[in-house]
Amino acid sequence: MRLILASASPRRRDLLGQVGVLPDAVDPADIDETPRKAELPAAYAARVAAEKGALVAARHPGALILSGDTVVAAGRRILPKAESEAEVRACLDLLSGRRHRVYSAITLIDAAGVARHRLSTSIVIFKRLERSEIDRYIASGEGLGKAGGYAIQGRAAGLIRSIQGSHSAIMGLPLYETRTLLEAAGYPLDRRDFE
C-alpha cells in the first residue's frame, strides 16, 4: 500500500516520522489557495486540504493520498503565510496578548478513491508582546513562510502563554487524526510504538 504525501512541507514529513510513518513519495499539490469571498477559516482549511488531495490522487491511482492545510485565524480573519518581515510584524501585532484559533485539516483518499476528512481546532494565546520581542523574532527569520507569521516549534514557543488542543496540529499535521485515518484505511502502522 503506497502512501503519497501531498505536501512539500518538511514539517509534515517529520511529524509523520514521529508516529513511524514514512511516505513512499512526496508530491506537492500546486493549487490556488486564495480564500473565497466570506469563506470562514475552518471551511477554508477543509476545502484546501480536500482540493490538494484530489489533485494528487488523480496522479497516483490506487495509492493512499494524505493532504493537509493549516490556517491561523483571528476571529473570522484568515492570516497569511507571512512572506515578508512586514507581514510577520502585522501578524504578531494582531496576535499579541490575545487568543486565536489554528485549524488543521487533513484529507486521506484511499486506494478506492474514497476521501475521509478531519479537522483539528486548537486555541493559542500569545503573551502581550513587547516591540523588542517582535523585533528579535523577526530578526530570527523564523516566521517567514509560516501561517500567522510564527512557528510554535521554534522560538515562538517562548512567547505563547497557553495552547488548548493539538501541538502537532499547530505545527501543521494533527497526528492523532492522521493516525486514526491511516488505521481506518488499512495502512500498516507499527503497533509496538504505541503499546
PyMOL commands that place a pseudoatom at each C-alpha (Angstrom):
pseudoatom trace, name=CA, resn=MET, resi=1, chain=A, elem=C, hetatm=0, pos=[0.000, 0.000, 0.000]
pseudoatom trace, name=CA, resn=ARG, resi=2, chain=A, elem=C, hetatm=0, pos=[1.715, 3.182, -1.217]
pseudoatom trace, name=CA, resn=LEU, resi=3, chain=A, elem=C, hetatm=0, pos=[1.307, 6.400, 0.762]
pseudoatom trace, name=CA, resn=ILE, resi=4, chain=A, elem=C, hetatm=0, pos=[1.770, 9.697, -1.043]
pseudoatom trace, name=CA, resn=LEU, resi=5, chain=A, elem=C, hetatm=0, pos=[2.155, 12.879, 0.985]
pseudoatom trace, name=CA, resn=ALA, resi=6, chain=A, elem=C, hetatm=0, pos=[0.565, 15.727, -0.973]
pseudoatom trace, name=CA, resn=SER, resi=7, chain=A, elem=C, hetatm=0, pos=[2.675, 18.398, 0.702]
pseudoatom trace, name=CA, resn=ALA, resi=8, chain=A, elem=C, hetatm=0, pos=[6.099, 19.945, 0.275]
pseudoatom trace, name=CA, resn=SER, resi=9, chain=A, elem=C, hetatm=0, pos=[6.226, 20.803, 3.985]
pseudoatom trace, name=CA, resn=PRO, resi=10, chain=A, elem=C, hetatm=0, pos=[9.251, 19.229, 5.681]
pseudoatom trace, name=CA, resn=ARG, resi=11, chain=A, elem=C, hetatm=0, pos=[7.418, 19.662, 8.995]
pseudoatom trace, name=CA, resn=ARG, resi=12, chain=A, elem=C, hetatm=0, pos=[4.573, 17.390, 7.872]
pseudoatom trace, name=CA, resn=ARG, resi=13, chain=A, elem=C, hetatm=0, pos=[7.028, 14.711, 6.788]
pseudoatom trace, name=CA, resn=ASP, resi=14, chain=A, elem=C, hetatm=0, pos=[8.904, 14.987, 10.094]
pseudoatom trace, name=CA, resn=LEU, resi=15, chain=A, elem=C, hetatm=0, pos=[5.650, 14.805, 12.051]
pseudoatom trace, name=CA, resn=LEU, resi=16, chain=A, elem=C, hetatm=0, pos=[4.640, 11.629, 10.210]
pseudoatom trace, name=CA, resn=GLY, resi=17, chain=A, elem=C, hetatm=0, pos=[8.006, 10.174, 11.156]
pseudoatom trace, name=CA, resn=GLN, resi=18, chain=A, elem=C, hetatm=0, pos=[7.181, 10.756, 14.822]
pseudoatom trace, name=CA, resn=VAL, resi=19, chain=A, elem=C, hetatm=0, pos=[4.421, 8.152, 14.550]
pseudoatom trace, name=CA, resn=GLY, resi=20, chain=A, elem=C, hetatm=0, pos=[6.522, 5.768, 12.483]
pseudoatom trace, name=CA, resn=VAL, resi=21, chain=A, elem=C, hetatm=0, pos=[5.073, 6.662, 9.088]
pseudoatom trace, name=CA, resn=LEU, resi=22, chain=A, elem=C, hetatm=0, pos=[7.362, 7.274, 6.127]
pseudoatom trace, name=CA, resn=PRO, resi=23, chain=A, elem=C, hetatm=0, pos=[5.551, 8.207, 2.915]
pseudoatom trace, name=CA, resn=ASP, resi=24, chain=A, elem=C, hetatm=0, pos=[6.600, 6.360, -0.225]
pseudoatom trace, name=CA, resn=ALA, resi=25, chain=A, elem=C, hetatm=0, pos=[6.642, 9.639, -2.142]
pseudoatom trace, name=CA, resn=VAL, resi=26, chain=A, elem=C, hetatm=0, pos=[6.083, 13.351, -1.705]
pseudoatom trace, name=CA, resn=ASP, resi=27, chain=A, elem=C, hetatm=0, pos=[4.046, 15.013, -4.438]
pseudoatom trace, name=CA, resn=PRO, resi=28, chain=A, elem=C, hetatm=0, pos=[3.013, 18.574, -3.544]
pseudoatom trace, name=CA, resn=ALA, resi=29, chain=A, elem=C, hetatm=0, pos=[-0.217, 19.917, -4.961]
pseudoatom trace, name=CA, resn=ASP, resi=30, chain=A, elem=C, hetatm=0, pos=[0.043, 23.312, -6.591]
pseudoatom trace, name=CA, resn=ILE, resi=31, chain=A, elem=C, hetatm=0, pos=[-3.404, 24.855, -6.254]
pseudoatom trace, name=CA, resn=ASP, resi=32, chain=A, elem=C, hetatm=0, pos=[-4.796, 28.351, -5.908]
pseudoatom trace, name=CA, resn=GLU, resi=33, chain=A, elem=C, hetatm=0, pos=[-5.057, 28.871, -2.147]
pseudoatom trace, name=CA, resn=THR, resi=34, chain=A, elem=C, hetatm=0, pos=[-6.882, 32.189, -2.320]
pseudoatom trace, name=CA, resn=PRO, resi=35, chain=A, elem=C, hetatm=0, pos=[-9.767, 32.241, 0.177]
pseudoatom trace, name=CA, resn=ARG, resi=36, chain=A, elem=C, hetatm=0, pos=[-13.203, 32.617, -1.363]
pseudoatom trace, name=CA, resn=LYS, resi=37, chain=A, elem=C, hetatm=0, pos=[-15.297, 35.640, -0.545]
pseudoatom trace, name=CA, resn=ALA, resi=38, chain=A, elem=C, hetatm=0, pos=[-16.696, 35.375, 3.005]
pseudoatom trace, name=CA, resn=GLU, resi=39, chain=A, elem=C, hetatm=0, pos=[-15.150, 31.905, 3.435]
pseudoatom trace, name=CA, resn=LEU, resi=40, chain=A, elem=C, hetatm=0, pos=[-14.707, 31.075, 7.100]
pseudoatom trace, name=CA, resn=PRO, resi=41, chain=A, elem=C, hetatm=0, pos=[-11.297, 29.812, 8.279]
pseudoatom trace, name=CA, resn=ALA, resi=42, chain=A, elem=C, hetatm=0, pos=[-12.357, 26.246, 9.195]
pseudoatom trace, name=CA, resn=ALA, resi=43, chain=A, elem=C, hetatm=0, pos=[-14.193, 25.765, 5.900]
pseudoatom trace, name=CA, resn=TYR, resi=44, chain=A, elem=C, hetatm=0, pos=[-11.239, 27.223, 4.011]
pseudoatom trace, name=CA, resn=ALA, resi=45, chain=A, elem=C, hetatm=0, pos=[-8.747, 24.812, 5.634]
pseudoatom trace, name=CA, resn=ALA, resi=46, chain=A, elem=C, hetatm=0, pos=[-11.003, 21.819, 4.914]
pseudoatom trace, name=CA, resn=ARG, resi=47, chain=A, elem=C, hetatm=0, pos=[-11.578, 22.858, 1.292]
pseudoatom trace, name=CA, resn=VAL, resi=48, chain=A, elem=C, hetatm=0, pos=[-7.890, 23.425, 0.553]
pseudoatom trace, name=CA, resn=ALA, resi=49, chain=A, elem=C, hetatm=0, pos=[-6.869, 20.091, 2.112]
pseudoatom trace, name=CA, resn=ALA, resi=50, chain=A, elem=C, hetatm=0, pos=[-9.536, 18.287, 0.056]
pseudoatom trace, name=CA, resn=GLU, resi=51, chain=A, elem=C, hetatm=0, pos=[-8.564, 20.035, -3.188]
pseudoatom trace, name=CA, resn=LYS, resi=52, chain=A, elem=C, hetatm=0, pos=[-4.884, 19.222, -2.686]
pseudoatom trace, name=CA, resn=GLY, resi=53, chain=A, elem=C, hetatm=0, pos=[-5.725, 15.576, -2.064]
pseudoatom trace, name=CA, resn=ALA, resi=54, chain=A, elem=C, hetatm=0, pos=[-7.986, 15.300, -5.103]
pseudoatom trace, name=CA, resn=LEU, resi=55, chain=A, elem=C, hetatm=0, pos=[-5.358, 16.801, -7.410]
pseudoatom trace, name=CA, resn=VAL, resi=56, chain=A, elem=C, hetatm=0, pos=[-2.626, 14.449, -6.255]
pseudoatom trace, name=CA, resn=ALA, resi=57, chain=A, elem=C, hetatm=0, pos=[-4.955, 11.402, -6.208]
pseudoatom trace, name=CA, resn=ALA, resi=58, chain=A, elem=C, hetatm=0, pos=[-5.537, 11.883, -9.922]
pseudoatom trace, name=CA, resn=ARG, resi=59, chain=A, elem=C, hetatm=0, pos=[-1.777, 11.462, -10.466]
pseudoatom trace, name=CA, resn=HIS, resi=60, chain=A, elem=C, hetatm=0, pos=[-1.463, 8.333, -8.280]
pseudoatom trace, name=CA, resn=PRO, resi=61, chain=A, elem=C, hetatm=0, pos=[-4.403, 5.981, -8.831]
pseudoatom trace, name=CA, resn=GLY, resi=62, chain=A, elem=C, hetatm=0, pos=[-4.596, 3.181, -6.284]
pseudoatom trace, name=CA, resn=ALA, resi=63, chain=A, elem=C, hetatm=0, pos=[-2.399, 4.895, -3.698]
pseudoatom trace, name=CA, resn=LEU, resi=64, chain=A, elem=C, hetatm=0, pos=[-3.297, 6.423, -0.356]
pseudoatom trace, name=CA, resn=ILE, resi=65, chain=A, elem=C, hetatm=0, pos=[-3.085, 10.196, -0.563]
pseudoatom trace, name=CA, resn=LEU, resi=66, chain=A, elem=C, hetatm=0, pos=[-2.599, 12.337, 2.539]
pseudoatom trace, name=CA, resn=SER, resi=67, chain=A, elem=C, hetatm=0, pos=[-3.039, 16.090, 2.227]
pseudoatom trace, name=CA, resn=GLY, resi=68, chain=A, elem=C, hetatm=0, pos=[-3.453, 18.882, 4.711]
pseudoatom trace, name=CA, resn=ASP, resi=69, chain=A, elem=C, hetatm=0, pos=[-3.771, 22.579, 5.295]
pseudoatom trace, name=CA, resn=THR, resi=70, chain=A, elem=C, hetatm=0, pos=[-3.243, 24.662, 8.415]
pseudoatom trace, name=CA, resn=VAL, resi=71, chain=A, elem=C, hetatm=0, pos=[-4.825, 28.054, 8.937]
pseudoatom trace, name=CA, resn=VAL, resi=72, chain=A, elem=C, hetatm=0, pos=[-4.208, 30.634, 11.652]
pseudoatom trace, name=CA, resn=ALA, resi=73, chain=A, elem=C, hetatm=0, pos=[-7.303, 32.729, 12.259]
pseudoatom trace, name=CA, resn=ALA, resi=74, chain=A, elem=C, hetatm=0, pos=[-8.025, 35.798, 14.351]
pseudoatom trace, name=CA, resn=GLY, resi=75, chain=A, elem=C, hetatm=0, pos=[-11.794, 35.706, 14.597]
pseudoatom trace, name=CA, resn=ARG, resi=76, chain=A, elem=C, hetatm=0, pos=[-13.106, 35.274, 11.059]
pseudoatom trace, name=CA, resn=ARG, resi=77, chain=A, elem=C, hetatm=0, pos=[-9.895, 36.640, 9.554]
pseudoatom trace, name=CA, resn=ILE, resi=78, chain=A, elem=C, hetatm=0, pos=[-7.513, 34.190, 7.862]
pseudoatom trace, name=CA, resn=LEU, resi=79, chain=A, elem=C, hetatm=0, pos=[-3.936, 35.273, 8.489]
pseudoatom trace, name=CA, resn=PRO, resi=80, chain=A, elem=C, hetatm=0, pos=[-1.445, 34.901, 5.641]
pseudoatom trace, name=CA, resn=LYS, resi=81, chain=A, elem=C, hetatm=0, pos=[1.616, 32.743, 5.339]
pseudoatom trace, name=CA, resn=ALA, resi=82, chain=A, elem=C, hetatm=0, pos=[3.933, 35.632, 6.085]
pseudoatom trace, name=CA, resn=GLU, resi=83, chain=A, elem=C, hetatm=0, pos=[6.190, 36.269, 3.111]
pseudoatom trace, name=CA, resn=SER, resi=84, chain=A, elem=C, hetatm=0, pos=[7.914, 39.410, 4.390]
pseudoatom trace, name=CA, resn=GLU, resi=85, chain=A, elem=C, hetatm=0, pos=[9.118, 40.893, 7.651]
pseudoatom trace, name=CA, resn=ALA, resi=86, chain=A, elem=C, hetatm=0, pos=[6.281, 43.408, 7.424]
pseudoatom trace, name=CA, resn=GLU, resi=87, chain=A, elem=C, hetatm=0, pos=[3.731, 40.564, 7.268]
pseudoatom trace, name=CA, resn=VAL, resi=88, chain=A, elem=C, hetatm=0, pos=[5.341, 38.799, 10.243]
pseudoatom trace, name=CA, resn=ARG, resi=89, chain=A, elem=C, hetatm=0, pos=[5.132, 42.065, 12.216]
pseudoatom trace, name=CA, resn=ALA, resi=90, chain=A, elem=C, hetatm=0, pos=[1.499, 42.657, 11.227]
pseudoatom trace, name=CA, resn=CYS, resi=91, chain=A, elem=C, hetatm=0, pos=[0.542, 39.111, 12.291]
pseudoatom trace, name=CA, resn=LEU, resi=92, chain=A, elem=C, hetatm=0, pos=[2.373, 39.300, 15.628]
pseudoatom trace, name=CA, resn=ASP, resi=93, chain=A, elem=C, hetatm=0, pos=[0.969, 42.767, 16.356]
pseudoatom trace, name=CA, resn=LEU, resi=94, chain=A, elem=C, hetatm=0, pos=[-2.515, 41.355, 15.779]
pseudoatom trace, name=CA, resn=LEU, resi=95, chain=A, elem=C, hetatm=0, pos=[-1.932, 38.187, 17.837]
pseudoatom trace, name=CA, resn=SER, resi=96, chain=A, elem=C, hetatm=0, pos=[-0.161, 39.909, 20.737]
pseudoatom trace, name=CA, resn=GLY, resi=97, chain=A, elem=C, hetatm=0, pos=[-1.973, 39.372, 24.031]
pseudoatom trace, name=CA, resn=ARG, resi=98, chain=A, elem=C, hetatm=0, pos=[-4.956, 37.627, 22.502]
pseudoatom trace, name=CA, resn=ARG, resi=99, chain=A, elem=C, hetatm=0, pos=[-6.272, 34.197, 21.706]
pseudoatom trace, name=CA, resn=HIS, resi=100, chain=A, elem=C, hetatm=0, pos=[-6.568, 32.868, 18.192]
pseudoatom trace, name=CA, resn=ARG, resi=101, chain=A, elem=C, hetatm=0, pos=[-7.508, 29.591, 16.564]
pseudoatom trace, name=CA, resn=VAL, resi=102, chain=A, elem=C, hetatm=0, pos=[-5.446, 27.244, 14.444]
pseudoatom trace, name=CA, resn=TYR, resi=103, chain=A, elem=C, hetatm=0, pos=[-7.400, 24.972, 12.112]
pseudoatom trace, name=CA, resn=SER, resi=104, chain=A, elem=C, hetatm=0, pos=[-5.538, 21.976, 10.743]
pseudoatom trace, name=CA, resn=ALA, resi=105, chain=A, elem=C, hetatm=0, pos=[-7.475, 19.984, 8.167]
pseudoatom trace, name=CA, resn=ILE, resi=106, chain=A, elem=C, hetatm=0, pos=[-6.444, 16.677, 6.661]
pseudoatom trace, name=CA, resn=THR, resi=107, chain=A, elem=C, hetatm=0, pos=[-7.828, 14.559, 3.866]
pseudoatom trace, name=CA, resn=LEU, resi=108, chain=A, elem=C, hetatm=0, pos=[-6.971, 10.917, 3.277]
pseudoatom trace, name=CA, resn=ILE, resi=109, chain=A, elem=C, hetatm=0, pos=[-8.025, 9.403, -0.030]
pseudoatom trace, name=CA, resn=ASP, resi=110, chain=A, elem=C, hetatm=0, pos=[-7.880, 5.615, -0.045]
pseudoatom trace, name=CA, resn=ALA, resi=111, chain=A, elem=C, hetatm=0, pos=[-6.997, 3.244, -2.877]
pseudoatom trace, name=CA, resn=ALA, resi=112, chain=A, elem=C, hetatm=0, pos=[-10.672, 3.094, -3.947]
pseudoatom trace, name=CA, resn=GLY, resi=113, chain=A, elem=C, hetatm=0, pos=[-10.837, 6.898, -4.191]
pseudoatom trace, name=CA, resn=VAL, resi=114, chain=A, elem=C, hetatm=0, pos=[-12.909, 7.379, -1.030]
pseudoatom trace, name=CA, resn=ALA, resi=115, chain=A, elem=C, hetatm=0, pos=[-11.973, 10.609, 0.757]
pseudoatom trace, name=CA, resn=ARG, resi=116, chain=A, elem=C, hetatm=0, pos=[-12.135, 10.993, 4.519]
pseudoatom trace, name=CA, resn=HIS, resi=117, chain=A, elem=C, hetatm=0, pos=[-11.669, 14.333, 6.228]
pseudoatom trace, name=CA, resn=ARG, resi=118, chain=A, elem=C, hetatm=0, pos=[-10.778, 15.513, 9.715]
pseudoatom trace, name=CA, resn=LEU, resi=119, chain=A, elem=C, hetatm=0, pos=[-10.417, 18.975, 11.212]
pseudoatom trace, name=CA, resn=SER, resi=120, chain=A, elem=C, hetatm=0, pos=[-8.479, 19.795, 14.362]
pseudoatom trace, name=CA, resn=THR, resi=121, chain=A, elem=C, hetatm=0, pos=[-9.124, 23.092, 16.123]
pseudoatom trace, name=CA, resn=SER, resi=122, chain=A, elem=C, hetatm=0, pos=[-6.618, 24.470, 18.627]
pseudoatom trace, name=CA, resn=ILE, resi=123, chain=A, elem=C, hetatm=0, pos=[-6.558, 27.691, 20.623]
pseudoatom trace, name=CA, resn=VAL, resi=124, chain=A, elem=C, hetatm=0, pos=[-3.301, 29.574, 21.090]
pseudoatom trace, name=CA, resn=ILE, resi=125, chain=A, elem=C, hetatm=0, pos=[-2.788, 32.543, 23.415]
pseudoatom trace, name=CA, resn=PHE, resi=126, chain=A, elem=C, hetatm=0, pos=[0.253, 34.780, 22.972]
pseudoatom trace, name=CA, resn=LYS, resi=127, chain=A, elem=C, hetatm=0, pos=[1.579, 36.878, 25.815]
pseudoatom trace, name=CA, resn=ARG, resi=128, chain=A, elem=C, hetatm=0, pos=[1.406, 40.628, 25.275]
pseudoatom trace, name=CA, resn=LEU, resi=129, chain=A, elem=C, hetatm=0, pos=[4.438, 41.087, 23.053]
pseudoatom trace, name=CA, resn=GLU, resi=130, chain=A, elem=C, hetatm=0, pos=[6.898, 43.919, 23.565]
pseudoatom trace, name=CA, resn=ARG, resi=131, chain=A, elem=C, hetatm=0, pos=[8.115, 45.649, 20.440]
pseudoatom trace, name=CA, resn=SER, resi=132, chain=A, elem=C, hetatm=0, pos=[11.644, 44.395, 21.168]
pseudoatom trace, name=CA, resn=GLU, resi=133, chain=A, elem=C, hetatm=0, pos=[10.369, 40.798, 21.328]
pseudoatom trace, name=CA, resn=ILE, resi=134, chain=A, elem=C, hetatm=0, pos=[8.697, 41.164, 17.953]
pseudoatom trace, name=CA, resn=ASP, resi=135, chain=A, elem=C, hetatm=0, pos=[11.852, 42.772, 16.537]
pseudoatom trace, name=CA, resn=ARG, resi=136, chain=A, elem=C, hetatm=0, pos=[14.017, 39.879, 17.774]
pseudoatom trace, name=CA, resn=TYR, resi=137, chain=A, elem=C, hetatm=0, pos=[11.586, 37.307, 16.444]
pseudoatom trace, name=CA, resn=ILE, resi=138, chain=A, elem=C, hetatm=0, pos=[11.513, 38.974, 13.037]
pseudoatom trace, name=CA, resn=ALA, resi=139, chain=A, elem=C, hetatm=0, pos=[15.326, 39.128, 13.000]
pseudoatom trace, name=CA, resn=SER, resi=140, chain=A, elem=C, hetatm=0, pos=[15.443, 35.349, 13.544]
pseudoatom trace, name=CA, resn=GLY, resi=141, chain=A, elem=C, hetatm=0, pos=[13.678, 34.832, 10.190]
pseudoatom trace, name=CA, resn=GLU, resi=142, chain=A, elem=C, hetatm=0, pos=[11.680, 32.003, 11.724]
pseudoatom trace, name=CA, resn=GLY, resi=143, chain=A, elem=C, hetatm=0, pos=[8.243, 33.479, 10.974]
pseudoatom trace, name=CA, resn=LEU, resi=144, chain=A, elem=C, hetatm=0, pos=[8.783, 33.790, 7.221]
pseudoatom trace, name=CA, resn=GLY, resi=145, chain=A, elem=C, hetatm=0, pos=[6.657, 31.379, 5.219]
pseudoatom trace, name=CA, resn=LYS, resi=146, chain=A, elem=C, hetatm=0, pos=[4.650, 30.393, 8.298]
pseudoatom trace, name=CA, resn=ALA, resi=147, chain=A, elem=C, hetatm=0, pos=[0.899, 30.736, 8.677]
pseudoatom trace, name=CA, resn=GLY, resi=148, chain=A, elem=C, hetatm=0, pos=[0.250, 33.600, 11.077]
pseudoatom trace, name=CA, resn=GLY, resi=149, chain=A, elem=C, hetatm=0, pos=[3.923, 34.607, 10.978]
pseudoatom trace, name=CA, resn=TYR, resi=150, chain=A, elem=C, hetatm=0, pos=[5.149, 32.213, 13.674]
pseudoatom trace, name=CA, resn=ALA, resi=151, chain=A, elem=C, hetatm=0, pos=[6.387, 28.668, 14.230]
pseudoatom trace, name=CA, resn=ILE, resi=152, chain=A, elem=C, hetatm=0, pos=[5.281, 27.113, 17.518]
pseudoatom trace, name=CA, resn=GLN, resi=153, chain=A, elem=C, hetatm=0, pos=[8.050, 24.509, 17.292]
pseudoatom trace, name=CA, resn=GLY, resi=154, chain=A, elem=C, hetatm=0, pos=[10.703, 27.215, 17.450]
pseudoatom trace, name=CA, resn=ARG, resi=155, chain=A, elem=C, hetatm=0, pos=[11.386, 30.458, 19.287]
pseudoatom trace, name=CA, resn=ALA, resi=156, chain=A, elem=C, hetatm=0, pos=[7.725, 31.462, 19.294]
pseudoatom trace, name=CA, resn=ALA, resi=157, chain=A, elem=C, hetatm=0, pos=[7.072, 28.735, 21.878]
pseudoatom trace, name=CA, resn=GLY, resi=158, chain=A, elem=C, hetatm=0, pos=[8.590, 31.069, 24.475]
pseudoatom trace, name=CA, resn=LEU, resi=159, chain=A, elem=C, hetatm=0, pos=[6.049, 33.768, 23.604]
pseudoatom trace, name=CA, resn=ILE, resi=160, chain=A, elem=C, hetatm=0, pos=[2.943, 31.609, 23.961]
pseudoatom trace, name=CA, resn=ARG, resi=161, chain=A, elem=C, hetatm=0, pos=[1.094, 31.617, 27.286]
pseudoatom trace, name=CA, resn=SER, resi=162, chain=A, elem=C, hetatm=0, pos=[-1.004, 28.567, 26.552]
pseudoatom trace, name=CA, resn=ILE, resi=163, chain=A, elem=C, hetatm=0, pos=[-2.411, 26.233, 23.971]
pseudoatom trace, name=CA, resn=GLN, resi=164, chain=A, elem=C, hetatm=0, pos=[-5.560, 24.181, 24.055]
pseudoatom trace, name=CA, resn=GLY, resi=165, chain=A, elem=C, hetatm=0, pos=[-5.676, 21.410, 21.514]
pseudoatom trace, name=CA, resn=SER, resi=166, chain=A, elem=C, hetatm=0, pos=[-3.083, 19.600, 19.444]
pseudoatom trace, name=CA, resn=HIS, resi=167, chain=A, elem=C, hetatm=0, pos=[0.534, 20.794, 19.389]
pseudoatom trace, name=CA, resn=SER, resi=168, chain=A, elem=C, hetatm=0, pos=[1.228, 18.759, 16.236]
pseudoatom trace, name=CA, resn=ALA, resi=169, chain=A, elem=C, hetatm=0, pos=[-1.812, 20.302, 14.514]
pseudoatom trace, name=CA, resn=ILE, resi=170, chain=A, elem=C, hetatm=0, pos=[-0.491, 23.786, 15.238]
pseudoatom trace, name=CA, resn=MET, resi=171, chain=A, elem=C, hetatm=0, pos=[2.779, 22.671, 13.642]
pseudoatom trace, name=CA, resn=GLY, resi=172, chain=A, elem=C, hetatm=0, pos=[0.861, 21.558, 10.543]
pseudoatom trace, name=CA, resn=LEU, resi=173, chain=A, elem=C, hetatm=0, pos=[-0.416, 17.990, 10.934]
pseudoatom trace, name=CA, resn=PRO, resi=174, chain=A, elem=C, hetatm=0, pos=[-2.790, 16.664, 13.610]
pseudoatom trace, name=CA, resn=LEU, resi=175, chain=A, elem=C, hetatm=0, pos=[-1.129, 13.339, 14.387]
pseudoatom trace, name=CA, resn=TYR, resi=176, chain=A, elem=C, hetatm=0, pos=[-3.975, 11.727, 16.320]
pseudoatom trace, name=CA, resn=GLU, resi=177, chain=A, elem=C, hetatm=0, pos=[-6.448, 12.348, 13.500]
pseudoatom trace, name=CA, resn=THR, resi=178, chain=A, elem=C, hetatm=0, pos=[-3.886, 11.349, 10.864]
pseudoatom trace, name=CA, resn=ARG, resi=179, chain=A, elem=C, hetatm=0, pos=[-3.073, 8.069, 12.586]
pseudoatom trace, name=CA, resn=THR, resi=180, chain=A, elem=C, hetatm=0, pos=[-6.782, 7.299, 13.036]
pseudoatom trace, name=CA, resn=LEU, resi=181, chain=A, elem=C, hetatm=0, pos=[-7.488, 7.851, 9.335]
pseudoatom trace, name=CA, resn=LEU, resi=182, chain=A, elem=C, hetatm=0, pos=[-4.490, 5.753, 8.266]
pseudoatom trace, name=CA, resn=GLU, resi=183, chain=A, elem=C, hetatm=0, pos=[-5.609, 2.881, 10.516]
pseudoatom trace, name=CA, resn=ALA, resi=184, chain=A, elem=C, hetatm=0, pos=[-9.158, 3.064, 9.146]
pseudoatom trace, name=CA, resn=ALA, resi=185, chain=A, elem=C, hetatm=0, pos=[-7.775, 2.845, 5.601]
pseudoatom trace, name=CA, resn=GLY, resi=186, chain=A, elem=C, hetatm=0, pos=[-5.789, -0.286, 6.487]
pseudoatom trace, name=CA, resn=TYR, resi=187, chain=A, elem=C, hetatm=0, pos=[-2.374, 1.349, 6.392]
pseudoatom trace, name=CA, resn=PRO, resi=188, chain=A, elem=C, hetatm=0, pos=[0.079, -0.831, 8.352]
pseudoatom trace, name=CA, resn=LEU, resi=189, chain=A, elem=C, hetatm=0, pos=[1.183, 1.057, 11.457]
pseudoatom trace, name=CA, resn=ASP, resi=190, chain=A, elem=C, hetatm=0, pos=[3.767, -0.426, 13.781]
pseudoatom trace, name=CA, resn=ARG, resi=191, chain=A, elem=C, hetatm=0, pos=[1.663, -1.038, 16.902]
pseudoatom trace, name=CA, resn=ARG, resi=192, chain=A, elem=C, hetatm=0, pos=[4.766, -1.711, 19.007]
pseudoatom trace, name=CA, resn=ASP, resi=193, chain=A, elem=C, hetatm=0, pos=[5.384, 2.057, 19.038]
pseudoatom trace, name=CA, resn=PHE, resi=194, chain=A, elem=C, hetatm=0, pos=[2.119, 2.567, 20.933]
pseudoatom trace, name=CA, resn=GLU, resi=195, chain=A, elem=C, hetatm=0, pos=[1.959, -0.359, 23.358]
for i in range(1, 195): cmd.bond("trace and resi %d" % i, "trace and resi %d" % (i + 1))
show_as sticks, trace
zoom trace
